[in-house]
Amino acid sequence: MSRSSREQLTGTCLGIAAILIWSSLVAVARGTSEHLGVLASAALANLVGGGLAVAVAQMRTGYLEKVIRLPRNYLLGCGALFVLYNLALYPALQAAATEQQVIEVGLIQYLWPALTLALAVPVLGKNASPWLVPGLIVATAGAFLAKSGGSLSWASFRVGLDTNPWPYALALVAAMSWALYSNLARRWAGQRGVSGAPLFLTATGVALAIVHAVRGGGYHLDWQLRPVLELAYLTLFPTLLAYVFWDFAMRQGNIILVSSLSFFTPLLSTLISSIYLGVPMGVDLWIASGLVIVGAFICKRSIREPQIAPTGTDEEG
């Protein structure tokens, strides 16, 4: 097996691991709200996780000297999208009024697998059949169904939007920004041997801390076992390892395979959130999760090989 083949296999496996880890993010992040708060715990998790990743990489490989040589469009563009994703996701989880709404928000932000595949057409030069549009419609219908409580009526969908629309709007922003980030990371830094994810995590922690401070929040951790374990888990797994794994997968793995496998994340996340947060998973959530998965699957089937494979060697911006 050639070195490039081994790197692609490694990237693909790490992408699958990231999918499994991310399935627990919504549940654990919301679980911290009772003791520390979603924004405070996310800020700490990203600051500690990102700082640790930068420190370890610096000691092992001289990370900072290498990362500053990455294309500026990757560092600035993908870095901004990375931060935007988190600045949308965590406030959405905190703003959700109920645990049921948390699950709905989580399902909406998991439109990103289908959106990643759709954006691979204009960003990476992939070809797509006409089935791409129906795939996006089916995935969106799943998110619509989750929000409307199992009804396809517009009146049911609008319930709660007049009083608390922000969780849903922010979840949609998160989905779009992460889908764009995943494709642009491949386009701008596809074959580079270093990832900007540790640096992006640290920047995310700083941004979340600023938002939390502006909102007048503090940091008062209840040193009971559960909140400490939740914060430690959030720092090490969904925050640190999953993002580093995903960034590597998007740059060097099989992006179509990993993105298509990621469409199982909505179902896994909804199941874990339902169990962890104590919310019964009704038939409507099963159907909604299934529609998001089926929509992403149709999108995947519609994608063809690119006309010109991206090299990731664009000149620095």
C-alpha positions in Angstrom: 0.0 0.0 0.0 1.4 3.4 -1.0 1.9 6.2 1.5 -1.0 8.2 0.0 -3.3 5.2 0.3 -2.3 4.6 3.9 -2.9 8.3 4.7 -6.3 8.1 3.0 -7.2 5.0 4.9 -6.1 6.6 8.2 -8.0 9.8 7.4 -11.2 7.8 6.6 -11.0 5.8 9.9 -10.4 8.9 11.9 -13.4 10.5 10.2 -15.6 7.6 11.3 -14.3 7.8 14.8 -15.2 11.5 14.8 -18.8 10.7 13.8 -19.2 8.3 16.6 -17.8 10.7 19.2 -19.8 13.7 17.9 -23.1 11.7 18.4 -22.7 12.4 22.1 -21.9 16.2 21.9 -25.4 17.6 22.0 -26.4 15.5 25.0 -23.3 16.1 27.1 -23.1 19.8 26.2 -26.7 20.4 27.3 -26.1 18.2 30.4 -23.6 20.8 31.6 -26.2 23.5 31.7 -27.5 22.6 35.1 -24.1 23.0 36.9 -21.9 25.3 34.8 -23.8 26.4 31.8 -23.5 25.5 28.1 -21.4 28.5 27.0 -19.1 28.4 30.1 -18.4 24.7 29.7 -17.9 25.0 26.0 -15.5 27.9 26.4 -13.5 26.0 29.0 -13.5 22.8 27.0 -12.3 24.5 23.8 -9.7 26.6 25.6 -8.3 23.6 27.5 -8.6 21.2 24.6 -7.2 23.5 22.0 -4.4 24.7 24.3 -3.5 21.1 25.1 -3.5 20.1 21.5 -1.3 23.0 20.4 1.1 22.4 23.3 1.5 18.7 22.6 1.8 19.2 18.8 4.4 22.0 19.4 6.5 19.8 21.6 6.3 16.8 19.2 6.5 18.4 15.8 7.1 22.2 16.1 3.5 22.8 15.3 3.3 26.6 15.3 6.2 26.9 12.8 4.4 24.6 10.4 0.9 25.9 10.9 1.8 29.5 10.0 3.0 28.2 6.6 -0.5 26.9 5.7 -2.5 28.9 3.1 -3.9 32.1 4.6 -7.3 31.4 3.0 -7.4 28.1 5.0 -6.3 29.7 8.3 -8.5 32.7 8.0 -11.5 31.3 6.0 -11.7 27.9 7.6 -10.8 29.2 11.0 -13.6 31.7 10.8 -16.1 29.0 9.8 -14.9 26.7 12.5 -15.5 29.4 15.2 -18.8 30.4 13.6 -20.0 26.8 13.8 -19.4 26.7 17.5 -20.7 30.2 18.1 -24.0 29.1 16.6 -24.2 25.6 18.0 -23.6 26.2 21.7 -25.8 29.3 22.1 -28.5 27.3 20.3 -28.3 24.6 22.8 -28.3 27.1 25.7 -31.2 29.0 24.3 -33.4 25.9 23.9 -36.3 26.2 26.3 -36.8 22.5 26.9 -34.9 19.2 26.5 -37.3 18.3 23.6 -36.3 21.5 21.9 -32.6 20.6 22.4 -33.2 17.4 20.4 -34.9 19.3 17.7 -32.1 21.8 17.5 -29.6 18.9 17.4 -31.4 17.3 14.5 -31.5 20.5 12.5 -27.8 21.2 12.9 -27.2 17.6 11.6 -28.4 18.7 8.2 -24.6 19.3 7.6 -23.9 15.8 6.2 -26.3 16.4 3.3 -25.2 20.0 2.9 -21.5 18.9 2.9 -22.3 16.6 -0.1 -24.3 19.3 -1.9 -21.5 21.9 -1.4 -18.9 19.4 -2.7 -20.4 20.2 -6.2 -19.5 23.9 -6.4 -16.5 23.9 -4.0 -14.7 20.7 -5.0 -15.9 20.3 -8.6 -17.9 17.1 -7.9 -20.5 16.2 -10.5 -24.1 15.5 -9.3 -27.1 13.9 -10.9 -30.6 15.6 -10.6 -31.2 13.4 -7.5 -29.2 15.9 -5.4 -32.2 18.3 -5.2 -34.7 15.7 -4.0 -32.1 14.5 -1.5 -31.8 17.9 0.0 -35.6 18.2 0.1 -36.0 14.9 1.9 -33.3 15.8 4.5 -34.9 19.3 5.1 -38.3 17.6 5.5 -36.9 15.6 8.3 -35.7 18.7 10.1 -39.2 20.3 9.4 -40.9 17.2 10.9 -38.8 17.3 14.0 -39.6 21.0 14.6 -43.3 20.6 13.9 -43.8 17.7 16.3 -44.6 15.1 13.6 -46.9 17.3 11.6 -46.2 18.6 8.1 -48.4 21.7 8.5 -46.9 25.1 8.5 -49.0 26.1 11.5 -47.4 23.3 13.6 -44.0 24.3 12.4 -44.4 27.9 13.5 -45.4 27.0 17.0 -42.8 28.5 19.3 -41.0 30.4 16.5 -42.6 33.7 17.4 -41.4 33.5 21.0 -38.1 31.6 20.7 -36.8 31.4 17.1 -33.1 31.7 17.8 -32.2 28.1 18.7 -33.5 26.9 15.3 -31.9 29.8 13.3 -28.6 29.2 15.0 -28.8 25.5 14.4 -29.2 26.1 10.7 -26.3 28.5 10.7 -24.2 25.8 12.4 -25.2 23.2 9.8 -24.3 25.5 6.9 -21.0 26.7 8.3 -19.7 23.2 9.1 -20.6 21.9 5.7 -18.8 24.8 4.1 -15.8 24.4 6.4 -15.5 20.6 5.6 -15.3 21.3 1.9 -13.0 24.3 2.0 -10.6 22.5 4.3 -10.2 19.9 1.6 -9.9 22.5 -1.2 -7.4 24.8 0.6 -5.3 22.4 2.6 -6.1 18.9 1.3 -2.6 17.5 1.1 -0.9 19.4 3.8 0.6 17.4 6.6 -0.6 19.7 9.4 -4.0 20.6 10.7 -5.3 24.0 11.8 -7.9 22.4 14.1 -5.9 22.8 17.4 -5.5 26.5 16.6 -9.1 26.8 15.6 -10.2 25.1 18.9 -8.2 27.6 20.9 -9.7 30.6 19.0 -13.2 29.1 19.5 -12.6 28.9 23.3 -11.6 32.6 23.3 -14.6 33.6 21.2 -17.0 31.6 23.4 -15.4 33.1 26.6 -15.9 36.6 25.2 -19.6 35.9 24.3 -20.1 34.4 27.8 -18.6 37.4 29.5 -20.6 39.8 27.4 -23.7 38.0 28.5 -22.7 38.5 32.1 -21.9 34.9 32.9 -19.4 33.5 35.4 -17.6 30.3 36.0 -18.9 28.5 39.0 -18.3 24.7 38.7 -20.2 22.5 41.0 -17.4 20.0 42.0 -19.7 17.0 42.1 -18.7 13.9 40.1 -21.2 14.2 37.3 -20.4 17.9 36.2 -16.6 17.2 36.5 -16.9 14.1 34.3 -19.1 15.9 31.8 -16.7 18.8 31.4 -13.7 16.4 31.2 -15.5 14.3 28.5 -16.6 17.4 26.6 -13.0 18.7 26.6 -11.2 15.5 25.6 -13.6 13.7 23.1 -16.2 15.9 21.2 -14.1 19.0 21.5 -10.5 17.9 21.1 -10.3 14.5 19.4 -13.3 14.6 17.2 -12.4 17.9 15.6 -8.8 16.9 15.0 -9.9 13.6 13.5 -12.5 15.3 11.3 -10.1 17.9 10.0 -7.6 15.2 9.0 -10.4 13.2 7.4 -11.6 16.1 5.3 -8.0 16.9 4.2 -6.7 13.4 3.4 -9.5 10.8 3.8 -12.2 9.7 1.5 -14.5 12.7 1.8 -17.4 11.2 0.0 -17.4 7.9 2.1 -16.9 9.8 5.4 -19.5 12.4 4.6 -22.0 9.7 3.6 -21.4 7.7 6.7 -21.9 10.8 8.8 -25.5 10.9 7.8 -26.1 8.2 10.5 -25.0 10.9 13.1 -28.5 12.4 13.4 -30.0 9.1 14.5 -27.2 8.3 16.8 -27.2 11.7 18.4 -31.0 11.7 18.8 -30.9 8.3 20.5 -28.1 9.3 22.9 -29.7 12.7 23.6 -33.1 11.1 24.2 -31.6 8.6 26.7 -29.2 11.1 28.4 -31.6 13.9 28.7 -34.6 11.7 29.6 -36.8 12.6 26.7 -38.9 9.8 25.2 -38.1 9.3 21.5 -41.5 9.3 19.8 -42.4 8.1 16.4 -42.1 11.6 15.0 -38.4 11.8 16.0 -37.7 8.4 14.5 -39.3 9.4 11.2 -37.5 12.8 11.3 -34.1 11.2 11.9 -34.8 8.7 9.1 -35.7 11.4 6.6 -32.5 13.3 7.4 -30.5 10.0 6.9 -32.4 9.1 3.7 -31.9 12.6 2.3 -28.2 12.5 2.9 -28.0 9.0 1.4 -29.8 10.3 -1.8 -27.3 13.2 -1.9 -24.4 10.8 -1.6 -25.8 8.6 -4.5 -26.1 11.7 -6.7 -22.4 12.7 -6.4 -20.0 11.6 -9.1 -16.2 11.9 -9.3 -14.8 15.4 -9.8 -13.8 16.6 -13.2 -10.5 18.0 -11.7 -9.4 16.7 -8.4 -8.5 19.5 -5.9 -4.8 19.5 -5.1 -4.9 21.6 -1.9 -1.9 23.6 -3.2 -3.6 26.9 -3.9 -1.3 29.9 -3.4 -1.6 31.6 -0.1 -4.1 34.3 0.0 
